[in-house]
Amino acid sequence: MRVLIVEDEALLGQALAAGLRQLGHAADWFVRGSEADAAMLAAPYDAIVLDLGLPGGDGMEWLRRWRGRGVKLPVLILTARDGVDQRIAGLDAGADDYLLKPITIDELAARLRALLRRASGRAQPVWQHGALEYEPAAKRVRWKGQAVELTARELALLEALLLEPQRVLSKALLRDKLYDWSAAEPEGNALEVHVHHLRRKIDPGIVRTVRGVGYALGAPEPLP
């Protein structure tokens, strides 16, 4: 999951981004809504964490602007404004969830996972694809009932494919899902290496190559 964080408190913004990265997610942090707006046009985000008290334009106004423009990304408002009327206004403006500061990174990650499940139509805690089982909360993978140990990047790649099992994802899109702008420039064949490891650790047919386009999840193999 790649998350866009819009938060004007430097210490909090940095902490949120660092905490999500430690949990295996990609995260980009910006102070102003205008910066986030530009970033949204340049990267394929899965969710937005939005503060309301932003310099140069209130977060609520940016939320209304994005929804009016047809942006469908899940938005979680994170703010110190605890009035019921403000929470109602945020939800009515198009927010999908509303959290009051202070929060823990584990709760934020859990709320984001729930938003992503709803947005993708995967409400269940365990995602099933034939003989493959994946638990996003625990980052646990099983193949034919046996546990599979994957690195954070391999898990992120598998999750991106599982979220859209019928779609062929381009290499550029998958790289953008795996690496935020704080990460060092990945080696040219890094994505191919991750795909190779998934095939070796799970099954050769778990990822399908579509020449000239990218990768897709392989056909589900039935449980034994």
N, C-alpha and C positions, 0 to 999 in steps of 0.2 A: 504494500500500500504506500502510495506517495501522497503526503499531506502538505497542504499549504497553510501556514500559520501566519495570522495577521494580528500582531500584538505590539503595542507601543512601549511596554515595560521591557527594557533590554534584558535584565536578569531573568525574567520569566520567559521571554521569547526564546532566549538561548537555552534555558533549561528544558523547555518543552521540546525543542528540536533535538537536543542531545538525548533526552530520555526516549523519544520515539525511535531515534536511530539505534540506541542500545537494545531496543526491543525488535530490531530487524527491519524497521520501516525507513523509507526515504522521507526526509522532511526539509522544507525550505521555509525560512522565517523572514518576514518583512514587517516594517513598522507602519507604513502607510497603505491605505486602500488602493491608491494609484499604482504603487509598486506591485501589489498583489494582482491587480487587474492586468498589468503587463505580463507578469509571470504566468498567469492563467492561459494566456494566448501562446505561450512558448513551451509549456510542459503539460503532460497528461495527468493531472491530479485526480485522486480518487475521493478526496474529502477536503473540506476547509474548516479550520478552527479560527473563529472570528471574534476579536474583541470589539466592543462597541465604542469606547472612548478613544478614537484615533485622531491623530493630528491631520489637518487638511481635509477632513470629511468624516462624518460619523459612520460607524460600522453599519448601523441600520440603513443608512442611505445607500451604502455600497451594496448591501444585501438586496434591497429593492431594485437597484439598478441591474444587478446580475440576473435576478429572477425575471425582470422585465425584458432582458436581452435573451432569455431562453436558456440560461445556464442551469443545468439540472444536478450539478454536483451536490452531495449531501453537505449541509452546513451546520456546524455545531457552534453556537454562540457561547463564548467563555467571557464572563464579565463580573464585575463587582456590583452591578446594578441589581438589587435583589427585590425590587418592587414587583408585585403580582402583575400590575398593569404593564410594566416593561417586559415581563416574560411573555405575556399574552401578545403584546405588540411584536416582539421578535418572532414568535411562532407564526403569527398572522402575516408577517412580512416575508415568510418563506423559509425560516430556519427549521431544521429537522430535529434539533435537540438544543437544550439550554442548560449550561452548567455555571454554577456560582463559584468564584474564587474564594478561598484557595482550594485546589484540587490536587490529587496525587496523579502521577503519570500513569499508574496502572488503571485508575478509573477512567482517565481520558482515553487510553488505548481501548478499553473495553467498550466505551460508548462509541468510539469510531468503528470498531469491529461490528457492533450492532447496526450502525447506520449503513455500513458497507453490505452487510448481509441483506438488509431490507432492500437496498438499491439494486442488488444483483438478483433478488428473488431467492436467496439461499438463507432462509430463516433458521434452519436447523444448525445445531452447534457442531455437528460432524458432517463434512462434505464428502459425499460418496461418488466415486467415478469407477464403476465396476469393482474390481478387486482393490482399488486404491481408496484409502480413508485418510482424511486430513482434518485435524482439529485446529482451527485458526487461533483460538485462545491459548492453547498449550503449545502451539507450533509442533504438533505431533503428527507423524506420518506413519501409516501402516500399509504394507503391500501383502495381500493374501494373509492378513492376520499377523504378520511379522513387522516389528518396529524397524523403521529406516532412519538412519541418522543423516541429516542434511545440514549444510552450512546456512547462514542467514541469507546469503544471496540465492542459494539453490531453493530455499523455502520461498523467497520472494518471487522467483521465477515460476515455481510450481503454482503458487497462489494466483499469479496473474493469468496463467493459462486456465486454471480451474474456474476463475470468475467468468470467463467467456469461452466455454468448452466447444462451442460451435464455430468460433471465429478464428481465422488465420491472423496472427499478430505479426506486424512487421518487426524486423530486427531493431529499427530505430525506436519504435514505440516501446519495445521490451527494455532496451537500454535505458530509456527515459524513466520507466517504471522502477528500475533497480537502482539507479544512481541519481542522487540529488546533486545540487550545484556545489555542495560542500565537499563532495567526494573527489578524490584524485581522478584524473582522466583515466578511464579503464583502458587496458590494452586492447588492441584492435580485435583480438579473437576471444576476449573475455566471455562474451555471451555464448559463443560456440563451446567454450570449455564448460560452462555451467550446464548447457544442454547435454554434453557428453557425460557429465557426472550424474545427471538425473537418469539417463538411460542405463548407466552402469550400476547405479545403486538401486534403482527400482526395477526397470524393465526396458529392453531396447525399443519397445513400441510405445512407451509412455509419451514421447514427444515426436510429432510428425513434422518432417521438413517439407515445406512447399517451396520448390525451387523458384528463385527470383522474387519471392514474396516474404517469407519468414517462417514462423513455426506455429503449430497448433497442437492441442492435446490429442493424443492418439485415441483410437477407438477403445471404449471401455472393455476390459477383459473380465469375463465373469469370475465370480468367486469359485474356488475349487469345491 
